[in-house]
């Protein structure tokens, strides 16, 4: 008996036509199928498929967080709190590592806060800023852990965290705008 799903060569299973499948939670086998479709001239490109996937959104949120936080946090640490430059660089390295694990969860949490408060990108600046401040304040304790782990003494960690809460209130709305623009620019989903 022959399997009707095999191509004439019998090497690969036949690829069904694209019936509007979404790749946001697609398993690797489906992404491989999309890649074969792309090579065969069927459906969208693999890059388009990846842009709809969770890893792409994860990468965009992570890069946005690192790009925004490095100069902002270094300003806080070196200029405002008189940390040594070397200490701040270590903290930014650890912050970048922490962003790998926290940036996308923060972005998703921010999206959750937006949905629960009825906030959209078209909402007024005050409403967006308030929603961004709520999301930012929730993640602020992580900053003190990063400072302590990077070698800052308790005095610098406490003053840095206190300043970070104030700066978080000031920078949460600009970061929200930055994140939304990065997502739009790179075609990442929420």
C-alpha positions as CSV (number, residue, x, y, z in Angstrom):
1,X,0.0,0.0,0.0
2,X,1.2,3.5,-0.8
3,X,0.7,6.4,1.4
4,X,-1.3,9.1,-0.4
5,X,0.5,11.9,1.5
6,X,3.8,11.0,0.1
7,X,5.1,12.8,-3.1
8,X,5.9,10.7,-6.1
9,X,9.5,10.4,-5.0
10,X,8.3,9.0,-1.7
11,X,10.9,11.1,0.2
12,X,8.9,13.9,1.7
13,X,5.3,14.1,2.8
14,X,3.1,16.3,0.6
15,X,2.7,19.8,1.9
16,X,-0.9,20.8,2.1
17,X,-1.9,24.2,0.8
18,X,-1.7,27.1,3.2
19,X,-5.1,27.4,4.7
20,X,-4.5,30.6,6.7
21,X,-2.4,28.9,9.3
22,X,-0.8,31.1,11.9
23,X,2.7,30.6,13.1
24,X,2.5,32.4,16.5
25,X,2.6,29.1,18.3
26,X,3.6,26.9,15.4
27,X,5.7,23.9,16.2
28,X,9.1,23.5,14.5
29,X,7.6,20.9,12.0
30,X,5.1,23.5,10.8
31,X,7.8,26.1,10.4
32,X,9.8,23.6,8.4
33,X,6.7,23.0,6.2
34,X,6.4,26.8,5.7
35,X,10.0,26.9,4.7
36,X,9.4,24.2,2.1
37,X,6.3,26.1,0.8
38,X,8.5,29.2,0.5
39,X,11.1,27.4,-1.5
40,X,8.4,25.9,-3.7
41,X,6.9,29.3,-4.3
42,X,3.8,28.7,-2.2
43,X,2.7,31.0,0.5
44,X,4.8,33.7,2.3
45,X,8.5,33.7,3.0
46,X,10.1,32.0,6.0
47,X,11.0,35.5,7.3
48,X,7.4,36.5,7.2
49,X,6.5,33.3,9.0
50,X,9.1,33.9,11.7
51,X,7.9,37.5,12.2
52,X,4.6,36.1,13.2
53,X,6.2,33.7,15.7
54,X,7.0,34.1,19.4
55,X,10.8,34.0,19.1
56,X,10.8,37.0,16.8
57,X,8.6,39.0,19.2
58,X,10.9,37.9,22.1
59,X,14.0,39.1,20.2
60,X,12.4,42.5,19.3
61,X,11.2,43.1,22.9
62,X,14.7,42.1,24.3
63,X,16.6,44.3,21.9
64,X,14.3,47.2,22.6
65,X,14.8,46.8,26.3
66,X,18.5,46.6,26.1
67,X,18.8,49.5,23.7
68,X,16.7,51.7,25.9
69,X,17.9,50.7,29.3
70,X,21.7,50.8,28.8
71,X,22.0,54.6,28.4
72,X,19.1,55.3,30.8
73,X,20.5,53.2,33.6
74,X,24.1,54.3,33.1
75,X,22.9,57.9,33.5
76,X,21.2,56.9,36.7
77,X,24.1,54.9,38.0
78,X,27.1,57.1,37.0
79,X,25.8,60.7,36.9
80,X,23.1,60.7,39.5
81,X,24.3,58.1,42.0
82,X,28.1,58.4,41.5
83,X,28.7,54.7,40.9
84,X,32.1,53.9,39.4
85,X,32.0,53.5,35.7
86,X,33.3,49.9,35.9
87,X,30.6,49.1,38.4
88,X,27.9,50.5,36.1
89,X,29.3,48.6,33.1
90,X,29.1,45.3,35.1
91,X,25.6,46.2,36.1
92,X,24.6,46.9,32.4
93,X,26.1,43.6,31.4
94,X,24.0,41.8,34.1
95,X,21.1,44.0,33.1
96,X,21.4,42.8,29.5
97,X,21.5,39.2,30.7
98,X,18.5,39.8,32.9
99,X,16.7,41.4,29.9
100,X,17.1,38.2,28.0
101,X,14.8,36.6,30.6
102,X,12.6,39.5,31.5
103,X,12.1,41.8,28.5
104,X,9.4,39.7,26.8
105,X,7.6,38.9,30.0
106,X,7.6,42.6,30.8
107,X,6.3,43.4,27.3
108,X,3.5,40.8,27.7
109,X,2.7,42.1,31.2
110,X,2.6,45.7,29.8
111,X,0.2,44.4,27.1
112,X,-1.9,42.8,29.9
113,X,-2.0,46.1,31.9
114,X,-3.0,47.9,28.7
115,X,-5.8,45.4,28.0
116,X,-7.1,45.4,31.6
117,X,-7.2,49.2,31.6
118,X,-8.6,49.6,28.1
119,X,-5.5,51.4,27.0
120,X,-4.4,51.3,23.4
121,X,-1.7,53.1,21.3
122,X,-4.4,55.5,20.3
123,X,-5.3,56.4,23.9
124,X,-4.3,59.7,25.4
125,X,-0.8,60.2,26.6
126,X,-1.9,60.4,30.3
127,X,-3.7,57.1,30.1
128,X,-0.8,55.4,28.3
129,X,1.7,56.9,30.8
130,X,-0.3,55.7,33.8
131,X,-0.6,52.2,32.4
132,X,3.2,52.2,31.6
133,X,4.0,53.4,35.2
134,X,2.0,50.6,36.7
135,X,3.8,48.0,34.6
136,X,7.2,49.6,35.3
137,X,6.7,49.8,39.1
138,X,5.9,46.1,39.2
139,X,9.3,45.2,37.7
140,X,11.4,47.7,39.6
141,X,12.6,45.4,42.4
142,X,14.6,43.4,39.8
143,X,16.8,46.5,39.4
144,X,18.1,46.4,43.0
145,X,18.9,42.7,42.6
146,X,20.9,43.5,39.4
147,X,22.9,46.2,41.2
148,X,23.7,44.0,44.2
149,X,24.7,41.1,42.1
150,X,27.0,43.3,40.0
151,X,28.9,44.3,43.1
152,X,27.3,47.6,44.2
153,X,27.3,48.2,47.9
154,X,24.0,48.4,49.8
155,X,24.1,52.2,50.0
156,X,24.5,52.5,46.1
157,X,21.9,49.7,45.6
158,X,19.3,51.4,47.8
159,X,19.9,54.9,46.4
160,X,20.0,53.5,42.8
161,X,16.8,51.6,43.4
162,X,15.1,54.7,44.9
163,X,16.2,56.8,41.9
164,X,15.2,54.0,39.6
165,X,11.7,54.1,40.9
166,X,11.5,57.9,40.2
167,X,13.3,57.5,36.8
168,X,10.9,54.5,36.1
169,X,8.0,56.9,36.5
170,X,9.6,59.4,34.2
171,X,10.9,56.9,31.6
172,X,8.1,54.3,31.6
173,X,6.0,56.2,29.0
174,X,9.0,57.0,26.7
175,X,10.0,53.3,26.9
176,X,6.4,52.3,26.1
177,X,6.5,54.5,23.0
178,X,10.0,53.1,22.2
179,X,8.8,49.5,22.5
180,X,5.7,50.1,20.4
181,X,7.7,51.8,17.7
182,X,10.3,48.9,17.7
183,X,7.5,46.4,17.4
184,X,5.9,48.3,14.5
185,X,9.3,48.9,12.8
186,X,10.3,45.2,12.9
187,X,6.7,43.9,12.4
188,X,6.6,42.0,15.7
189,X,3.3,41.0,17.3
190,X,2.2,42.0,20.8
